Amino acid sequence: MKEVRTLEDLVVRDREHECEGVGPMKVCVRVIAVAELPTRFGRFRIVAFWNNRDEKEHVALVRGDVIGAENVPTRLHSECLTGDAIGSLRCDCRDQLESALEKLGNEPRGLLLYLRQEGRGIGLVNKIRAYALQDKGLDTVEANLALGFRDDERDYAIAAHMISSLNVRSVELMTNNPRKMGALTQHGVKVVRRLPHVIPPNGHNRFYLETKRDRSGHWIDFEGKPHLLEQSDPVVVDGMGEPN
Amino acid sequence: MQEVVIIGAGVAGLSLARALAASGIESLVLDKSRGVGGRAATRRVEGQPVDHGVAFLHGSHPEFLAALDAVDATPLEGWPLRVRGEGRPCQPRAFRKGERRLAFEEGVTAFPKSLARGLDVRRGVRVASLAARRDGVGAVLEDGESVVARNLVLALPLEQALRLLEPLASESGAIRPIASLLSMMTTEPCLTLLAGYPLDATATGEPEWDLFYPSDESVSMLVAHDSSKRREKKWRVLVYQCRSCFSRRHLEADPEVWIPLVLSDASRLFGDWAGRPLWRVPHRWRYSRTDSANTLARPFWLTLENGARIGIGGEVFSPGGGVEGAFLSGLRLAERVVE
């Protein structure tokens, strides 16, 4: 097989890729398609993946030349239709996504893995049920677990395989949760350091600077709506300091 | 006082009781009907088994497959082998690669019967209501008797579980959000018609399929060629499972209102013979199936203010649902009881 130099070479290489899989679910991914993706945050390339476990089509947004590269700034983002696309204020997903893309757009190289697990695996219907319980003031840990909120073990296994499929040698992980570095390392990704993911304050997220968490650990916004933690990271708005 | 009482001897309740027994914990299982298995049901028509609920079993989880292997009956591996029709299967997962499918010659009920072996199951016992007691939960039976449990599990269709939970929800902050969540979900009804035809193929035009999913028909969503599962048979038997909308519309009606509609649909689908069975037996499943959007990630295990525990399991409480989901929810609950 010829040497892999471009993302397109990965597509050819992966036609025959089949490994024993990563993590307890033994997930295996293949690079399937690559294209240019100019965005309002800068020029990226978009890489589509196939996986052997479900019909979810995960993608990577690639900035610059990451093949064989070291210390690539990397952000993991879980799909959130209501936040990312519609601009919902019940979560902070759009702020987190835009802020990550803005930072990566200013770097020579970078990587954003967009994982298609709505609401951290909860699914859209169950996420809306979780919102409905919140509206009634009835959300509990037990209810959220049953609705499908889970720890991110699976996300990290699939992310690790995506990173290694892109031939990235080592990453700098954009996260506010230091434990997540270990989760990736465990699946064979070299994590050089952590880049705190601090988002700038704006009219919609300013409440983080001014209010406290409620009993169940949610932040309550100015509308009185609690925010579920829909990304695997706690939110850090510039000025509020990092969580313990 | 009982340590564990399980209401519902369907696959979820039985798999829980079995897993508990394997950990040395005794439980008492109560069920309102005469048999076990709930919707994994078989009846006999003059000796010939007919599956009038779940038409076949499918799954991929190792523990579920092991439980199927342990059944002392004749498995029909791969059934349904001949699947026809353009309609969407109610459990699309059933036909995925890597999924094992089977039926039993003696009827699907062989599976729950096998699970129930050696367990303490009291049948024909209907629980009228639940009430919090000093340090447990009381299940008040229809005859007025009361069974008090330290740990009580509801392994029922969610509407029935909800009806029992509601009086407790007004008193318990642990139950209230869960009752509210369950009230957002539904189980679909399914009117079912069992129809017997002569075995003579010249009279019926031998159906060359085991399972048929009608496409744009508004009446039946699934037709099982039940007698293709039986080696010894007296009749050709088709089981018609009606669509949710149709079932809901006619749920409270006299069966003579909807049976002709099912049969005229059948003759359009399969030929005139299908509209003229020798015998027919209607069955009303008020709670039959959940779709995948109506399943949760795991069962509930709640602690009441008095320290008693309430578990809620069933197919709804396992991603994807179905018989395998029911079975797995029982295993998950057992883990939490043992904890």
Interface residues (C-beta under 8 A of the other chain):
Chain A: I122 G123 V125 N126 R129 A132 L133 K136 L138 D139 T140 E142 A143 L145 A146 L147 G148 F149 R150
Chain B: A174 R176 P177 I178 S180 L181 M184 M185 A293 L296 A297 R298 P299 F300 W301 L302 F317 P319
